[in-house]
Amino acid sequence: MPHSVLEAPISRLRQRLIDDMNMRRFSRETQRNYLRDIGRLATFLGRSPDTATADDLRRFQIDQQEDGVPVPTMNSIVSALRFFFTQTLDRPDLARRLVRLSHPRNLPVVLSRDEVARLRLIPDVQFIGSNPQKHTSVVRITIIRHTR
């Protein structure tokens, strides 16, 4: 069952975008995010986003980066704009101009076998398998107590 993001009268372009997202069963949150991100481009341009040129997109991405927009957010915006230009406007030439940024991800801390063995020797540490957050908290509290 399709659902409309807005109930107020909207432009044909916006309605077409919403219809394209509904047809692909995008979640309500994804639709809201895509509409917001395409709105950012429209605000930057000061005109309808369907009039954007390759140079406009380049300037928009540079502006976003200079404004300190985080890399994951910029990549989200790229996804929204690629969908808009490829699916709604049938302008894959513009979608190809959008640049996704690499984003270094921090790996989680993984304990070695020796570290796990040492933790098991601490009397107050309980390994709680059903609740990982509680387990992490108990281990941290116990380590802090024993390192003071």
N, C-alpha and C positions, 0 to 999 in steps of 0.2 A: 504494500500500500504506500504510494508516494506521499510525501509530506512536504509542505511548503515551509520555507525558512521564515518568510515574512508574510504577514496578512495584508499589509498596506499595498496600494497600487504600485507597481514597479515597471521599470523599462522593459522593452521587449528583449534587449540583450541580456539583462539580468535574469529574466524569466527563462530564456533559452539556456543559460548557464545552469540554473536550478533544475530545469528539465533534464539536461544532460547528466547532472549528478544523480538525480532521482532514478533515471534509467539504469544507471550503473550501481544503484543501491548504496550510495555513499551514506555514511551515518550523518545524523543531524549535526554532530560536532564537526565533522570534516567539512560539511557544507558551510557551516558558520565560519570556519577557519579559511576556507577558500574564498568566500565572499569578502571577508576582512582583508585578506592578502591582495586580492585583485583590486579592492578599494584603495589600498595603499598606493598601488601603481596609479590609479586614477587621480588620487590626491596629488601625487608627485607631478603628474603630467598637467594637471589642471584641466583635463578634458577626458573624454571617454577612452577607456583602455583599448578599445578596438581600433583606435587611430594610432597606436604606438608604432614606432619604427625600431629597427635594430639598434640605432644609436640611442633612442630613448631608453631601451631596456638596459643597455650598457651603462648609461648615466644613472639610471635607477639603482642598479646593483652597486655601482661605486658609491652612490649617496648612502645606501643602506650600510655599507661597510664603514664609511667614514663616520656615520652616526653611531657606530658601535653595536649594531644589531648582532647578536650572537650567531655563530656559524650554523647551529641547528635550526634557528629561526629563519635565517637566510635560505637554507636548503628547503625548508617547508614552503617558503614563498615561491621558490623556483618550481616546486611540484605543482602548486596551485596555478602558476602562470603557464607552465607547460600544458597542463590540462586545458586551460582556457584557450590558449592559442592553437593547440592541436585539435581538440574535440569540438569546442564551441565555435571557433572562428575558422577552422580548417586552414590554419597558417603554420604548418610545421616548420617553415623556414625561420619564423621568429622564435619558436620554441627551442630550436637548435642553438640559438644565440645565447640562451640562458646558461650560466655557469654554476655548477654545483661545486661547493668548496669542500676540500678534505677536512676532516675533523678528527684530530687524534683523540682516541678514547683511552681512558685510564683503565688498566686491567685491575680486577679485584685482587686484594691481598690473599694469597693462598699460603697456608702454613705448610711447612715441610713436615715429614714424618717425625723428625726429632722434636720439632716444636709442639706437635700434637701430643707426643709421648710425655713431654715435660708438663704440658697443661693437665694431663690426666693424673699427674703426681700431686698436683695442688689439691688439698683435701676438699675445698668448698666448690670445686667445679662440677657442675652437673651437666651432662650432655642431654639436651632436650631435643629429640628428633622431630616432634610434631610441630614445634613452633620455632622456626629459625631466628626470628627477631628476638624472642625471649632468650634463646640460646646465646646469641651474640651479646646481648646485654649482660647476661650472667657471667660470661667469660670475661668481658671487659671489666666489670666491677671487681671480679675476683683477681684479675691481673693487677689492677690498680691497687687493691688492698695489699697484695703480696710484694709489690715493688716499692712501697713506701717505707 
